Amino acid sequence: MRIFYLLICVLLVGVMELKAQDSLFLNRYKLGFENLSEEQMQDEMRVVSASRGYTTLADVLKSLPGIKVQQPATGDEGEKFSMRGLSGNYYTKILVNNVAVLPSVLNGMPISAQLPIRQAERIEIIYGAASAIYGSDAAAGVINIVTKMPESLSFAQADAVIGNNGYNYSNFSVGGKTGKNRNILQYTIYGNRMQFSNMNLKSEMDTLSDPMAFLTQMFSNITANGTQLDTARMYDFFGGEKSFYDLYNTWAESDFKIKYAQNSEAIGTTFKYRNWSGSLDYMHRSNENTLNALALLVDGQGESSNVGEAISRMSVTYSLNRKKWAAISTLSYLRMRSDRPELIKSDASGGGTSNYLASDDLIFDQLAVYNYSESMEIVAGVQYKMSGNFILSQDFSGYLEDINYNWFDTDLENAVQALNDAGITPYLYHNGGVFAQMVNKIGKFSFILGTRFDYDSRHGGSSNPRFAVLYSPNNKFSFRVSAGTAFKAPSIAVSNNTFRLNFADDSLKQTTKGQTKFLQPETARTFEAGYRHQISRRSYLDIAIYNSSLQNLIATEVGNQSLTATDVNDFVSENVKDANSVLFGIQVLFTTRNIIPSIKLNTDINLNLAWGSEVLPDSSRLAAYRGVPWFTGQFNVSAQLFPSSYLRLDNVFMSGWFLNNVRNDEDLLKPESMAKGYYTLDAVFNYAISPNLLFSFKVINVFNTAYGTASLTTGLLDENTIPQLGRHFRLGLSYNLER
C-alpha cells in the first residue's frame, strides 16, 4: 500500500528526469588541463549526465575510469570514493556551482544524497593535483556539481524512488525566469530526502567468526616504541581473556548481521539576476556509527547509534564581462554542526561517550580572466578565508549537556558548560591564497603554467605549481603531459586527535587532552602522460600513464610501550616526515558510440593497472600499496532496445588487494593479508511512458555478490574491509513539466 501511495503521489506532483546539456568546451580556468581539447568525445568522459537515476555522488562516480566507490563506507563519511589510490573524500576538492562545500572542521567530505545530484545539469571532473588553482584538498582532483539554471518561463520536476529494505527517495525542483530585456530573474527551489533503514550489508570477513583474528586485526596497526603488542597485553586491554570473549560474543550475537541505516535531506534555492547570482543550501546527513569501526569497542552492547552533521551554505557572486577580460567576485559562508541528539554512543564498558564538531567559514574569492589574444588567456585570483572551529579532541566519557557555541567564538566558558577537562578547543584561524595561470596555444601545442601560494595562520606557507602541455598534430591524435603538486591541510580536529586511554577496574574509559601544536599539511605530487586516438567518428582510445605520491603523512602512534589494565596510554597524531606512499598506474579507455545505430548501442571499456610501495611510520619499507587493487576493469553498455526505452549495464571487475594490517614484506606472502577480488553488475532500465513521464527500474548487485571494499583509512579502530550492499531493487517515476 505504501509503495502504491508513493507512486501515485509522483504522478500527481509532476516530475522530470533531468536532461544534461553537455558543454562541448568547459571553461579552462575552471577545470584546467583535461579540457584543453574541444573534442566532444573527450568531454563526454569529464561531463557526466545526471539523467541515469543517480542520487548520490558515489552513484555518478562508480562507472568512471580510475575511480572506485564504497557504498556504504563509514559512519563519519557515509559513502566514499578513491581516485587513483587517493581517498576522494579527503584529497578531492568538491564544489557546488564553483563554491566549496567542505567545512573546515571536517577532514573529509561526507557523501550521501544531501548533495544536489538530481538537480545537476552536469558534473565536471578533473584528475590530478590542482592546488595551483584550488588550494587545499585538491590533491587527487576536483569535482564541480553544476546545478540547472532554468531557460524556460517555468518548470517543475520531481522524482520518487522506492526499494527493498526500507529504501525511499524523493526530490523536487521548481523554477523559471521572469522579466524583460536585461532585467531577467532566473530562480530555482529544490529539495530532496533519502531514507534507507536497513542496508542489509553482506561480508565475507573472517574476523566476524574468528575472535582471535578479530583481536589481532584490531591491534595490527598499534606498535609501542617500535614493538608490536603481544597477545597477553592485547587481552589486558579488555581486562583479561574472559572479559574479551564475553564482550566479543555479546557483539557477535547482536551485530553479526549488520543493519546499517543511511538518511539525508536537503533544501535550497539559487538565483541569477543580471550580473548577480547566489544560492542558499541546507544539507543534512546521518549514518549508523559502527561501520568500519570495530564494533566491539564502539558498540559493545549492540545498541544502535548514529553520527551526522548539518551543513548550511550561503553564497553570492558578482560577474563582470568585457570584451577581453572578466572578473568574478564571490562571498560565501559555510556553517557545520554535528548532530546533538545522535552523538551519544556506547563504549565497551556500557557507559556513554560523546563527540561534537562545529565550524564557521567566511570565504571571499576574487577571480580575473584576461584574454591577451586569441591564443593566450591569463587567469589570476586571490582568496581569503576566516575559520572558527569548535572541537572535542576525541570521544570522552560522559554526556553532552549544553552546547552554546557561537560562530567564531574563542571564549571557552561561553562554548560549553560542565564538561570539565574533556579536550574542548574553540579556535579561530585565517588562510590567504594568491594564484596565477597562463593558457597559451602555439601552433599545434597548448600549454598551461600556473602556481599558487597559500598562507595559513596554523602552519605557514605552501607553494604549488602546475604544468601541462598538449600536442595535437591533427584532429585524430593528441599527446599530453601534466605534472603538479598539492597539499592537504589537516583540520583542527585531526591536529587535536591526541587522547589518553585509561584502564582501571576492568573497564574502558577515555579522557582527552588538546594538542598543543598544529600538524603540517600532507603534500602530494602527480604526473600523467597520455595518448588519445580518435579511431573513427564513433570511437576513440585513450591511454594514460600516471604517478601519484604522498609525503609528510599523518599517522597515529602509541606513546607508552606497556598496555595493561592500570596504564595510561597516549595516542598521538603526528607528521611522519619519512613516511610516504607512491602509486604508479596505467589506464586504458576504449569508448564507442552508436555501434548499432538502430538501437543506439554504446560501450565503455575501462582498464586500470596499479602498483606501488610505501614507507610506513615505523620506517619499514613495504613493496606494495595497500588498499588498492592491482587490476580494475569496467565494462559499461547502454542501448535503446525499442523506442522510448533505455538500458544500461555497469560491470565492475576487481582483483584482490593488500589489507591495512600488512606491516612488512613478509606479511605480503600470507594469504590472510590479501582481500578477495569481486565482480558486480548493476542494471538500469528506463521507459518513457509519455513525453513527460518516465518509469525506471534499477537492480544493484544483480548476482547478490558478497564482497567488501578496501578501507583507505588506518585509524586505531578501522576494519580492513567494508561490507557492501547485496542485491537491491529500486522502482521510480519521474515527471517533467516545462513551458
Salt bridges, closest charged atoms under 4 A:
GLU17 OE1 - ARG118 NH2 2.89
GLU34 OE1 - ARG466 NH2 3.71
GLU44 OE1 - ARG593 NE 3.35
GLU77 OE1 - LYS80 NZ 3.81
GLU121 OE2 - ARG122 NH1 3.03
GLU124 OE2 - ARG122 NE 2.67
ASP137 OD1 - LYS488 NZ 2.81
ASP159 OD1 - ARG118 NH2 2.89
GLU204 OE1 - LYS676 NZ 3.76
ASP230 OD1 - ARG233 NE 3.46
ASP246 OD2 - LYS242 NZ 2.91
GLU265 OE2 - HIS284 ND1 2.48
ASP281 OD2 - ARG313 NH2 3.03
GLU309 OE1 - ARG285 NH2 2.65
ASP339 OD2 - HIS284 NE2 2.95
ASP360 OD2 - ARG337 NH2 3.16
GLU377 OE2 - ARG28 NH2 3.95
ASP395 OD2 - LYS345 NZ 2.80
ASP454 OD1 - ARG452 NE 2.79
ASP456 OD1 - ARG458 NE 2.96
ASP456 OD2 - HIS459 NE2 3.88
GLU528 OE1 - ARG84 NH1 2.98
GLU528 OE2 - ARG480 NH2 2.99
ASP542 OD1 - ARG480 NH2 2.99
ASP542 OD2 - ARG532 NH2 3.01
ASP570 OD1 - ARG500 NE 2.96
ASP570 OD2 - LYS513 NZ 3.63
GLU574 OE1 - LYS517 NZ 3.59
ASP604 OD1 - ARG593 NH1 3.33
GLU614 OE2 - ARG626 NE 3.10
ASP650 OD1 - ARG648 NE 2.93
ASP667 OD1 - LYS670 NZ 3.00
ASP682 OD2 - LYS62 NZ 2.51
